[in-house]
Each structure stands twice: as C-alpha cells, then as structure tokens.
Amino acid sequence: MRTYLVQVCALLAKDLQIEFRTRDTLTAILIFALLVLVTFNFALDIRPEIADAVGPGILWIAVVFTGPVGIGRTFSEERDRGTLELLVSSPVDRSAIFLSKVASSMAIMVAAQGLLVPAFVGLFNVQLEPGAIVPVLLLGDLGLAAVTTLLSAMAAHTRAREVLLPVLIFPIIVPLLIAVVQATSLVLGSELARDRPWLGLLVAFDAIYLSLGVAVFEYVVEE
C-alpha cells in the first residue's frame, strides 16, 4: 500500500510540475470560464433578486464547459509526444496513473476556481458561505476529474478526439451537473433545492466513477 501511494504521489508531482511550469491548461480554463461568466452577466442583465436562483447554473456551466475540455488536452498532448505510452509501459500500477491524473486534474480546477468563484460573487452580487460552498466545489470537481480522466484516456486513441471527448463527457455528467447546481442553490438559500440529498448524490457519483476508473483504466489505455 505504501509503495502504491508513493507511485501516486510521484506521478501527481510530475503532472503538477509540468502544468505549473507552463500553466497552459490552467490559463485556458480560467480565461474561457471568465469569458462565460462575463458574457452571461452582460447578456442576461440579471437582477439581484434572481441572481441566487440562476447564478449556480451559470457558474457550473462555466466550469463544466471549460474544465473537462481543457484537461482532456493533456492526454492528447501526452499521446502525441509518446509520453503516455512510456508511462503505461513503466512498472507502475495503472490505477495509480489514473488516480494521479484525477488528482492533478482536480488540483487544476480548484486553482482555477480560486479566481473564478470570487469573480462570480462580484459579477452576480451573491453571497457564498465558504464553509458551505467548498464541499460542493470539491465534490463537483472530483466527479468531473474522474469522468474526464477516464474518457480522455479512451478518446486519446481516436483521431477525432477533440470532437469526441465533449460528446462523451456531457451526457454522462448530467446527474453531476444537476446535483452541483442544486447543492450550490441550497448554499445560496434557494427553497427549490431544499429537502433533497444533493451532496449524497455527488458522493455516490464520485464513488462510482472513481471505482470504475480504477477497475478499467488498465484496459482503456491499451492499444
């Protein structure tokens, strides 16, 4: 078990070192997500009294439509450079590769949201309790990272991976998207989101796709 954790941590450190040296994925996610927020803010001219109701949907649209696609590029780049094949052929448990990729993807999204959420609060004039919203953000990011990592590994073997990846991801994450939007609405005090186990749904979704990824990643990355 200790060796396994060492492998995961070493792979995670490698991915984060590469990302924060270039900041390509983080910058792309942040810029496009901010553009989505600004566009919705000016296009809809949302009044303060309805911001709590529609704001969560706008926030997670910005995250969902930029995060997975941006992170999915890392698999394509690794495959084009040949590093993915070298990593898979190395004496490392392939599920450790999956978990390290999930962790690095989640770290990138959390870093982006560190700037994105304050921008959302400022643009839409809403109040978020940090202690309440952080668990929702982390659970949502974990689910997105797990699904994106698994499907990116699958799509990396195809020629039309840039087109195929969103087609694969978005239908699968519909339950996750509903849960995070409703959970965020609950944090903002929406009555429509009350009395529903949204956090429980997020935990279940994350557990399912993390377990699935660990179980099948070895076969997904095979030619």
C-alpha positions in Angstrom: 0.0 0.0 0.0 2.8 2.4 0.9 4.5 1.7 -2.5 1.2 2.4 -4.3 0.8 5.7 -2.5 4.4 6.6 -3.4 3.7 5.9 -7.0 0.5 8.1 -7.0 2.3 11.0 -5.3 5.3 10.8 -7.6 3.1 10.8 -10.7 1.0 13.6 -9.3 4.1 15.7 -8.5 5.3 15.2 -12.1 2.0 16.3 -13.6 1.7 19.4 -11.4 5.3 20.3 -12.0 4.7 20.2 -15.8 1.4 22.1 -15.5 2.6 24.9 -13.2 5.7 25.3 -15.3 3.7 26.0 -18.4 0.3 26.9 -17.0 -1.3 26.1 -20.3 -4.3 24.2 -19.1 -4.9 26.4 -16.0 -4.8 29.6 -18.1 -7.1 28.3 -20.8 -9.7 27.1 -18.3 -9.6 30.3 -16.4 -9.8 32.6 -19.4 -12.7 30.8 -21.0 -14.6 30.3 -17.8 -14.3 34.1 -17.0 -15.5 34.8 -20.5 -18.6 32.7 -20.0 -19.4 34.5 -16.7 -18.9 37.9 -18.2 -21.0 37.0 -21.3 -23.9 35.8 -19.2 -23.6 38.8 -16.9 -24.0 41.3 -19.7 -26.3 39.2 -22.0 -28.9 38.4 -19.3 -28.6 41.6 -17.2 -29.5 39.5 -14.1 -31.2 41.4 -11.3 -30.0 40.9 -7.7 -33.3 39.3 -6.7 -33.0 36.4 -9.2 -29.2 36.0 -9.1 -29.4 33.4 -6.3 -31.7 31.3 -8.5 -29.9 31.4 -11.8 -26.3 32.1 -10.6 -25.4 28.5 -9.7 -26.4 27.3 -13.1 -24.2 29.9 -14.8 -21.2 29.2 -12.5 -21.3 25.5 -13.2 -21.9 26.0 -17.0 -18.6 27.9 -16.9 -16.8 25.2 -15.1 -18.3 22.2 -17.0 -17.9 23.6 -20.5 -14.2 24.7 -20.0 -12.7 22.4 -17.3 -13.1 18.9 -18.9 -12.2 20.0 -22.4 -9.1 21.9 -21.2 -7.9 19.0 -19.1 -8.7 16.5 -21.8 -6.0 18.2 -23.9 -3.3 16.9 -21.6 -3.9 13.3 -22.6 -3.8 14.2 -26.3 -0.5 16.1 -25.9 1.0 13.2 -23.9 0.0 10.7 -26.6 1.3 12.9 -29.4 4.6 13.2 -27.6 4.7 9.5 -26.9 5.0 10.0 -23.1 1.7 8.3 -22.5 2.9 5.0 -24.0 6.1 5.3 -21.9 4.2 5.9 -18.8 1.8 2.9 -19.4 4.8 0.6 -20.1 6.6 1.6 -17.0 6.5 -0.7 -13.9 3.7 1.4 -12.3 0.3 0.2 -11.3 -2.0 1.7 -14.0 -4.7 2.5 -11.5 -2.1 4.7 -9.8 -1.7 6.5 -13.1 -5.5 7.1 -13.1 -5.7 8.4 -9.6 -2.7 10.7 -10.1 -4.4 12.1 -13.3 -7.6 12.6 -11.4 -5.8 14.4 -8.5 -3.8 16.7 -10.9 -7.0 17.5 -12.9 -8.8 18.3 -9.7 -6.0 20.5 -8.5 -6.0 22.5 -11.7 -9.8 23.0 -11.5 -9.6 24.0 -7.8 -6.8 26.5 -8.7 -9.0 28.0 -11.4 -12.0 28.2 -9.1 -9.9 30.1 -6.6 -10.2 33.1 -9.0 -13.4 32.1 -10.8 -15.6 32.0 -7.7 -14.7 35.4 -6.4 -15.3 36.8 -9.9 -18.7 35.1 -9.9 -19.5 36.6 -6.5 -18.5 40.1 -7.7 -20.3 39.9 -11.1 -23.6 38.5 -9.8 -23.6 40.1 -6.4 -24.3 36.9 -4.4 -23.1 35.8 -1.0 -21.4 32.4 -0.6 -20.6 30.9 2.7 -17.1 29.4 2.3 -17.7 26.6 4.7 -20.8 25.6 2.8 -19.6 26.0 -0.8 -16.2 24.4 -0.5 -17.5 20.8 -0.1 -19.8 21.3 -3.1 -16.9 22.6 -5.2 -14.6 19.8 -4.2 -17.2 17.0 -4.8 -18.1 18.5 -8.1 -14.5 18.9 -9.2 -13.7 15.3 -8.1 -16.6 13.9 -10.2 -15.6 16.0 -13.2 -12.0 15.0 -12.9 -12.8 11.3 -12.6 -15.1 11.2 -15.7 -12.8 13.5 -17.7 -9.7 11.4 -17.0 -11.3 8.1 -17.9 -12.9 9.3 -21.1 -9.8 11.3 -22.1 -7.8 8.1 -21.9 -10.4 6.4 -24.2 -10.6 9.3 -26.7 -6.8 9.7 -26.9 -6.7 6.6 -29.1 -9.1 8.2 -31.7 -8.3 10.7 -34.5 -11.3 12.8 -33.7 -10.6 13.0 -30.0 -11.2 16.8 -29.8 -14.7 16.4 -31.1 -15.4 13.0 -29.5 -14.4 14.0 -25.9 -17.2 16.6 -25.3 -19.8 14.2 -26.9 -18.8 11.5 -24.4 -18.5 13.7 -21.3 -21.5 15.9 -21.3 -24.3 13.2 -21.4 -22.5 11.3 -18.6 -22.1 14.2 -16.2 -25.8 15.3 -16.4 -26.6 13.8 -12.9 -23.4 15.5 -11.5 -24.4 18.9 -13.1 -27.9 18.7 -11.7 -26.6 17.8 -8.2 -23.9 20.5 -8.1 -26.2 23.2 -9.3 -28.9 22.3 -6.8 -26.4 22.0 -4.0 -25.0 25.4 -4.9 -28.5 26.8 -4.9 -29.0 25.3 -1.5 -25.9 27.2 -0.3 -27.4 30.4 -1.7 -30.7 29.8 0.1 -32.9 28.6 -2.7 -36.1 27.0 -1.5 -36.3 24.8 -4.6 -33.1 22.9 -3.5 -34.2 22.0 0.0 -35.0 18.6 1.3 -33.0 16.8 -1.4 -29.9 14.7 -0.8 -27.8 16.6 -3.3 -24.5 16.1 -1.5 -25.3 12.4 -1.2 -25.8 12.2 -4.9 -22.5 13.9 -5.5 -20.7 11.4 -3.2 -22.3 8.5 -4.9 -21.4 9.8 -8.4 -17.8 10.4 -7.4 -17.5 6.9 -5.8 -19.0 5.2 -8.8 -16.7 6.8 -11.4 -13.6 6.6 -9.2 -14.2 2.9 -8.7 -14.9 2.4 -12.4 -11.8 4.2 -13.4 -9.6 2.2 -11.1 -11.1 -1.0 -12.3 -11.0 -0.4 -16.1 -8.2 2.1 -16.7 -5.7 -0.7 -17.3 -7.8 -1.9 -20.3 -8.7 1.6 -21.5 -5.1 2.7 -22.1 -4.2 -0.5 -24.0 -4.0 -0.1 -27.8 
